[in-house]
């Protein structure tokens, strides 16, 4: 068995005891080491996803220009690339917990980040085969990266700080939308035509590649929480004979637990909420920006507005993460989470209606002069982008805490299932994005938002009642 004092020992994979103290784990004399890990995790993801989210939000427009300049040698499609990423991402989540169990959360995080950086770098010289190949590799890397992230977020939080820590991570990570898209906006501020030249593409993706690498390097500084590690040696591991390889036994057990967990009633109901976050994520991360870029009524500003749209999505994400993070210490299962999700649901329904009124129906597919019910208004489009980010943060900042509360000893498996369903829904969205007009996107998302919110409320209440029963039994004994 690996040394318990090792920074990346596989024992980090397991949960934490309910009454674990955060004392005695100071970092640099001024910060709790677990809070330090949360902040560092958020900062590293902010840099990595400054690169990747900016890339994914503008790649359809960028690749369309690259194809026009290639004289027929390049015909890669942004929607196809994104569909491949999420199609591979979804099934890879079933093996990701085992990978994290073997290689530990920290090194799994770094490996996943490396694949993201490779993908972004290839936009410097886009080629169809390498575009789609690296899309598949990013799908694998994303599953490992997000499973490791969910594990680290859970084991560095307590029941009392889980909501706060999720809010801190989310607000920091979504700062990536501000940085990357502001850079895109100002890079193309002087663009006189509606295309994106090769030289400006080189500048954009050269900078994004460097920023992504910096995010990966920050992950090397994530610290060990030795108190947590020493308190979570499971009986199953202590009974493994010396002749057996503990990492392999643990990895197989993790896979079996993940499959069993997926078919519990709580997880099956939560899958509707997971699926909705995948659908709306694909919408704001790739489809809505393309819709704006294809709206000819905006003139030559349409391409630059795609970057500004990402900025306003980021502002919504950061505001939501900060507000719901501050609320986190006062939230309990069954009290507070459902109201935040309800708020997010209402925000998104209002947003979808405004987008329907303000955006041409054909704009997700082609550049169009078609007029919607209202004359397209850039200010209203940016306001809708803000609402998309605010609603998205409402859902995501509540999903991680409820998974941590329901499955504190199996955080990696629970987060992997969440990402599996989310990625599968995103892949489906990018597949049908090449065929459906705007109104069908909005109808599908409205249906899943409604079902997902209702079932979240149901599971949240179940969890609350289970905690009451457990506390009663403990007091009675």
Buried (B, 14 or more C-beta within 10 A) or exposed (E): BBEEEBBBBBBBBBBBEEEBEBEEBEBEEEBBBBBBBBBBBBBBBBBBBBBBBBBBBBBBBBBBBBBEEBEEEBEBBBBBBBBBBBBBBBBBBBBBBBBBBBBBBBBBBBBBBBBBBBBBBBBBEBBBEBBBBBBBBBBBBBBBBBBBBBBBBBBBBBBEBBBBBBBBBBBBBBBBBBBBBBBBBEBBEEBEEBBBBBEBBEEBBBBBBBBBBBBBEBBEEBBBBBBBBEBBEBEEBEEBEEEEEBBEBBBEBBBEBBEEBBEEEBBEBBBBBBBBBBBBBBBBBBBBBBBBBBBBBBEEBBBBBBBBBBBBBBBBBBBBBBBBBBBBBEBBBBEBBBBBBBBBBBBBBEBBEBBBBBBBBBBBBEBBEBEBEEEBBBEBBBBBBBBBBBBBBBBBBBBBBBBBBBBBBBBBBBBBBBBBBBBBBBBBBBBBBEEBBBBBBBEBBBEBBBBBBBBBBBBBEBBBEBBEEEEEEEEEE
